[in-house]
Amino acid sequence: MALDLDGALVIIELKLDVSRSLADLQAIRYAAFCSTMTMDNIIEMLADFEDVTKEEASRKICDFLNVIDLPELNNRPRIILAAGSIDDQEMTSTVLWLRSFGIDVSCVELTPYRMPSSTQVILVPRIIIPIPEAREYIISMQKKEVSQIMQTRETSEYSKLLQKISQEFNNLGTRFVANSETSGRYIYLKTSTPRVHYAWMIRKRESVLEVGVFFETNDLEENLKLLDFIKSNESSIRKDIDLEFKIERFGKKSAEAAFQLPLTSDTLKSDNAKKAADIMKILTDRTWPLLEKIVKEQ
C-alpha cells in the first residue's frame, strides 16, 4: 500500500510470476477493501508503522505531497500488478477491460540484476500495461471522461459558497478580482507577482474556511522573510477581527498566514460569504501595500 504524489491510494500486488496466480482478482479485492479508508486511517497506519505521533505522520505526508491540507482519499485506489514475469493472457485481458471503465490498473515487469562484485540487486521495471507509447494518450482520454462526468454533476455546497464569496468580494470594488471558477476547495486572488497570492481555501479535515495570503516561491528564505513581516505586524492585521489567525510554513518551502472561519452546516446556510469577502478586503488592505514594496525591493 502506498500514496502517490497526487495523494491517491495505490495497491501494489507483488508476485514472482503472475501466471495462473489470480493476482488481478486478489488486487481487486484488496482495492475494494481499502476503498473505504480515509486519510485519518492512513495517518494512523503510518504513525504505527514508523512509531511516531499522528501529528508527525500527518506532517510527513504533507511534505511528501507538498500540500498545506491533506486531501481526502477517493473510493477508487490505483492498482499496480508487479511481477518478475507477466505472461498471462487472461489477466492482461482483464486489466485492459478494467481500464476501459476508467479503473487505473497497471502491469509492471520487474527484472533483477546483481551488481558486479557485489551483493546488491537492482530491480529494473518495465511497464507492460499501459504501453509507454500510449500511456499519455490513454491517461488524457480517461481524465477527459472523468472531467465530463464531473461537469454534469450538481455544483457542491462548497463550490456554491466559494462562488458566492467571489461575487460578494468583487462587489466591494477592490483592486483585486476574484475568479468565480473554483476547484471546489479554493479561489485565488492574483497579485502583481506570482510570489504572493491571496485565497479562500476550504480545509475539510479541519472544518475551516481560510482567508489568507500565501507565499509559494521556490526560495524558502524569501518566503520566510515575507512570513516574518506578517508576524511583526500581526497585531495590526488582526485588529477588530475575532478569529484565529494561523501563521506557519507548509510543505518544504511555502508559508501562509490566514484567518480561519469555522466551517459547519450553518456556515453554508448563513450569510458567511459576505463575512469571508469582508475579511479578505481587510487582509489585502492591511498587508498588500507593504508586501508589494518588499517584493519589489527583493
N, C-alpha and C positions, 0 to 999 in steps of 0.2 A: 504494500500500500504506500502511495506517495502523493504529494501535491506537485502539480506543475507550476510554471511561472505565471499562469493565468488564474491560479487559485482553484483549479479543478482537481477533484479526487481521481487518482489513477490506480487501477487494479492491475497488477502485473503477475501473470501466471508463468512460472518458470518450469521448463521441462528439459530433460536431456534429449528426448525425442518425442514429438507430438503424435507420431503415427499410432492410430487406434487408441489414443490416450483419453479422448473426450475432453481435452483441455479447454476447448471452446465452451462446452457446457459447464464445466467447473467454474471458469472465469465469469460466465453469465450469472451463475448462482451467487458467487462472491459479490459481484457488482450489484445484484438485486438486494442482497443483504445489506451492503454498505450504502445503498441509495437513500436510506432513511437517516443516515448520520448527519449531524450538524457540525459546524465549526467548533462548537464547545466540546464535542466528543473528540475531535482531532486534537485540540489543545490538551485535553486530559490524557490522551494516549501518548502524545509527545512528552508531556511532563513526567508520566510514569516511566516511559522508556529511557529518558535521559536523567531521571531522578532530579528534576528541577521543579520550581514552583510553576503554577499555571500562568502567572504573570510573565515569567521568564520565557516559557514556551510560546506564549502569545507574541511577545516581542520578537522572538527568533523567527516566527512565521512572517510577521510584518516586515522584518528586514529582508527575508528571502524574497517576498513578493514585492518589496519596495512600495508599500502602501501605508496609508495612515490607519485605515479602518479595514479590518479583516472582512473579506466578502463572505456571503452565505454560500454554502455548497448547494449546487443544483442536484436534482434527483437522477442525473444520468452520468455516472462516472465513466471516464475513459477506460478502455481495456487494451492491454498490450499482452500478446501471446509471444513469449520468447523461448527459443529452444536451440539446441545445437543443430538440429535438422528439422526443417518444416517441409515435409513431403507427404501431405495428407490431403487428397483432392476434396474429400467430403468436408474437412474442416475449412479449407480455403474457400470453398463454395459457400459455406455457412457465413464466413466472415464477410465476403463480398455482398451477400444477401442482406446481412445486418447493416452494412454501411449504406445500402440503398435506402434505408429507413432513417438515416441520419445518426446512427449509433457509431460512435468513434471507436472502432476496433482496428488494431494494427497487428501485423505479424512481423517478427524480427528474428533473423537467424544470428546466433552468436558463435563465432569461431574462435577457439582458444589458440594462442601462440605463446610458447615458452621463450623467454628472452635467452640469448646465447650466454652460456656460462653463468646462469642464474636460475634461481627457483621461482622467479617472478613470472606470472602468467598474465598475458594481456588478452582481453576479450574484444574482438572486433565485430561490431554489429552491422548487419546488412538488412535494410528494410525490404521485405517481400511484398507486403500489402500495407498501404497503397504504394505502388511502384513510384520511385522518386520522380520520374518524368511527369507523372500525372498528379502528384501529390498536391501541388499548389492549386491546380485547376479543380480537383475534387473538393479540397477544403473551401475554396472560394464559392463553389456551387452550393455546398452544404450551408455555409454561412448565409448565402443569399436566401436559401429556402427558409432557414430559421428566422432571418430578418423579416421576410414577408409574412410568416406566421405571426411574429410578434406585433407587426404593424396592424394586423387585423384584430388584435385583442383590444379590449377596452383600456383606456388610459387608467393607470393605477392611481390610488388615492395620493400617493407620494408625488407622482408626476403632476397631478392636478394642483396640489399645494404649491409645488415649485413654480408652476406656470402662473398661478395667481400671484405669487410673490414677485415674479419678474414684472408682471403687469403693474402691480402696486408701486414697485420701485421706479419703473420708467415714468409713472405719473408724477413722481416727485421732481422730475426735471433736473437731475444732476448731470455732471459732465460724463458720467458713465452710462452705458446702455446694457441692460440685462437681456441676454438672448432667451427667447421664450422656449427654444428647443432644449430638451433635457434628456439625460440618460435614465431618468427615474430616480437618481440619487443626488445630483448636484447641478448647479447652474453657475457658470463663471462670469465674472466681470473682468474684461481685459483692460490692462493699463497700457501706458505708452512703452512699456518694456516687458519682455517675456519673463524677466527675472522675478516679477512680482505680479500676483493676481489676487483678486478677491473672489469669494464664492460662498454660496449657501450650500451646505452639504448635509445630507441625511445620513446619520450613523445608526443603522438599525440595531446593532448589537448593544450600543449604549443608550438607545432610545432618546437621542437628542438631535436637534436641528442646529448645526453650527453656522454661525455668521462670522466669517473670518477672513484673514489675509494670509496668503501662503507664499513662502519663499522656496523655490524649487530649482535653483540654478545648479550647475554641476560643481560649483565651488562651495564646499562646506564652510570655509572660513567666511565667505561673503554672506552666506545665509545666516550664520551665527551673529555677524555684525548687525544685520537687519533685525534679528531677533533681540539682540541686546538693546537696540533702540526702543523696541516695543516695551521691554522690561523697564527701562529707565523712565518711560512715560506712561506706565501702566495706570497710575492714579488719575491722570488727566483723561486718559482714554476711557476709563471705566466710570467716570463721574456721572452720577444720577442714573446709572444702569444697574439694576439689582439682579444681575445674572452671573453665573460662574464664568470666569474668563480664563481659558486654558492657553498657556504659553509653553510650547515644547517642541523638541525635534521629533521627526518621524522618518522611518526608513533609514538609509545610510547617510544622506546628506541634506535632506529637506527639513523645513521648520514651519510652524504655524502659530498663529495667535487668533483665538476665536471665542466669541460669546456662545454660550450653549443654552438653547431653548429646549425645555423638556418636550419630548415627542410622545404624545399619547393620543388616544382616540379623540379626546377633547380638543387637542391641538389641531387635528384635521377638520373638526366640525366648527370650531370657533374662528373668529377673525384674526388668527395669528399671522396671516400673510402680511397684513398691514404692519404689525409689530416687527416682523422679520425684516421688512423693507425699511422701516424707520431706523432700526438698529444698524443696518448696513450703511445708510446715509450718514449716521453719526460716526461710524467707524471710518469710513472713507474721508469724511470731513476732518477728522482728528488725526489721521495718520498719513494720508497720501501726500499732502503738500510738503511734509518733511521727508517722507520716504523718497519722493521724486527727486529732491535735492541730493539725498545721499547716493542714490543710484547714479545720478548724472556725474557726481564727483568721483565715483569709483572707476 
